[in-house]
């Protein structure tokens, strides 16, 4: 079934079409959700809340003005950020401003890992690092957009990303060394 017809049926509250739409998009959106939450139950909550909003607002999506995948991803990211804010009271705290800044490129080893390996390694990052890393490297947000979404400064976003890359590099080296033993 054509996606626009499927969406049209979803808007009409056709349960079969809604189920088909869910089955078509849920795995990819769950992967987005898992990038923002280490807790699988929180990731499922994020996805469920996202689908509630998606089905409630599907009639507002315009294929001529936007990309459906981007729109869906943005809803999941916003739900993840909202849940994190709710749980923490504040999204990202600048806990380590005294650390020195070090400019690093994304580790070369990162490009050779399977998606699940990357997910497992990034899941080990502190929450603030992981969220900024995902938003910038994975989702393509710039530091200004990240700062606005998270209520932090652009320099905090940049420093969180730099530290995330540094820690990722360390974790990947440790993982590689463990595999060699």
N, C-alpha and C positions, 0 to 999 in steps of 0.2 A: 504494500500500500504506500502511496506517495506520502511523504512526511506532512505536507500541507493538509492533505485530506485527513490524515490521522489526527493532526492537531485540531482541525475543524470539528471532528467527531468528539475529541476530548473536551472541547469547549461546550459541546452539547451534552456533557456529562454521560457520554457513552462509556460504560464501565469496561467493556472489552477493549476499546480503543485506549482508554487510560492505562489499562494493564499492559497492552502492547507497547505504548509509549514508555512506560516505566521499564519494561524488559529491554527495550531498545537502548535506553540511556543510563540505567541504574549502575551498571558495572563501571563505566567511565566516571560517572559522578561520585561513586563510592571511592574510587582511587583518588579523586581530588579531595574528598572529605578526609581520607586517611592521611593525606599529606599534612593536614592541619591538626590532626588529633592522634595521639599514640593510643588512646583508649578506644577499642573497637566499638564499645557501647556508645561512647560519645560520637564516634564517626557515624554510627547508624542513626543516632538522634539528629545529627546535622543533616543527613540525607533525607530523613523523614520530614523534618521541618522544611527543607528545601523543596521537596515535592509538594508539600501543602501550598507553599507560595507559588511554585511553578503552575500547578493546576488552577490556583485562584487567579493568577495573572496571565495565563496563557493567551487570553483574548487580547491582551495589550501588546503582544509581540508582533512586530511587523517585519516580514521577510525582506521587504524592500529597504528597510533601514538598518538591519542588523544581522548578525550571524547567530543562528540558534545555539550552536555549541558554546560560543562565547557567553551568550546570555545565560544559559543554564549553569555554566561554570561560575560566572559571577554571583549568581544566586547562592550556590553552594559555598563559595568563599565567604560571602557576607554572612551566611548562617554560621559558618565555622567561627568567624571573628566575633559574632554576637555571642555565641556560646562561651567562647574563651573569655570575653569581657565579663560575662555574667559570672563565670566561675572564679575569676581572678579579681574582679572589681576594677582592674585596670589592665589593659592589654599587655603592654610591654613596659617593664621598668628598666631604667638604665642602671643596672646593678654593677656594671664593670667599667665605668667611664675612666677609671684610673689606668686601665691597661693601655699599653702603647698601640698605636695604629700600625698595621702592617698590610700593605697592598699585596694581595695574592690573586692569581688567576685561578679559575676553576681547575682543580686537579685533573691531570690528564687521565688518571686511572678512572675517574668518574665516567668518562665516555665509553669505557670498555666494560662497565658493569651492566648486568641485567637490571631491568626496572625494579624488580623485587629487591635486589641487593641495594640499590640506591635508596629505596624506601626504608629498608631496615637500617641503613647507616644514618640517613637523615633523621630517622625516628629517635636516634640517640642524642641529637642536638638539644640543647635547652630550648624551651618553647619560643622565646623571642627570636633566637637565631633561626630556628626551623621555619617560623612563619615568614620572616623577612626573606630568607633564602628561597622558599617556595614561591612567594609573591614575585620576587625579582627574577630568579633564574628559571623557574619552571613556568610561571604564568606570564612573565614578561612585563610586569608593572615596573615603572621607573620609581626612583626614590621619592619624588614629590608625591606621586599617587600613594605609595606605601605610607608615607608620613601622614597624609590626610586620612587614610583609612584606619590607621592605628593610633592616631592622636600623639604622634611623636615628631621629632624634628627630622629633617632630611639627613643631617649629619649623624643622628642616632641610627637611622636606617642604614646608612653607608657603613657605619662602624659595626653594626650587628651583622651585616652581610660579610664584611671582612673577617670578623671573628668566626662566623659560621664556616667560611671557606677554610680558614686556618684549622679549625677543629675537625672539619671533614677530612682534610688532608691527613691529619694526625690519626684519625680513626681508620681511614683507609689503609694507611701504612701499617698500623697495628693489625688490621684484619689480614692484610697480605702476608705479614710476618708470621701470623698465627697459622695461616694456610701452609706456609713453607715448613713449619715444624712437624 
